Amino acid sequence: MKILVLNASPKGKNSTTVHTALYLQALYPEHSFTFVPVGQRIKSYEKDFTPLRTELKKADLLLFTYPVYTFIAPYQLHRLIELMKEDGVDLSGKFASQITTSKHFYDVTAHRYVEENCFDLGMKVVRGLPADMDDLLTEKGQQDASNFFEQLLFSCKHGLFVTPSGRAPRREKSVYQPVIPSAPKTTGKDVVIVTNYDQSDENLQNMISDFRAALPYESRVVNLRHFPFSGGCLGCFGCAVTGKCVYKDGFDEFLRK
């Protein structure tokens, strides 16, 4: 089987997660593993998706590997899925699964996020392995990884996969119109509304407009989409030690002020 390991960790080859896939590669040399550090190359794929499209087309199984820091998959994986959908590469009928490492803080949310996007792409989803960050260092963790892969191979061979639970019915887009008259304002508080809307997000913009109208205080809107971020979180935990981000784009100072 041709297995494409999409390593979405910003740490690349130093990722704890990808070492589980490397361990499986050593255990199962009869299968072809191709590793792509998509987390580190995401900017280059924004410019030219061709190299990754070629690898995606050749694969029988896509194996997403990534860390779960808090609640959800890292930004780099979010962006990868956006690029895959924008490109329109045909992945229908291919198998997909995932391996994550975390301290099990809502890793189920991240798994569901990846699964639902794989459903969108017409893929056959096999439940993934939500490992602890230290599992690969223990005999039990190694056995769990091996058991997961054996089940994954069995599922692919016999056509066993998860099916979508259902789709919301399509309907025409309706635009929410502001209806609340502006209330008298005071300057007793500094209210900041943090958002990330695009110019095409009419509903969200109009809802914010109504909220500001009803609010009895003056307010400001900060749209994070306009901030010149240097990149997504690197998972270095430098902020946990010093309170400062390793990026020098000034966002941590901007957030405080």
Secondary structure, 3 states (H helix, E strand, C coil): CEEEEEECCCCHHHCHHHHHHHHHHHHCCCCEEEEECHHHHHHHHHHCCHHHHHHHHHCCEEEEEEECCCCCCCHHHHHHHHHHHHHCCCCCCCEEEEEEEECCCCHHHHHHHHHHHHHHCCCEECCCEEEECCHHHCHHHHHHHHHHHHHHHHHHHHCCCECCCCCCCCCCCCCCCCCCCCCCCEEEEEEEEEECCCCCCHHHHHHHHHHHHHCCEEEEEEEHHHCCCCCCCCCCCHHHHHCCCCCCCCHHHHHHC
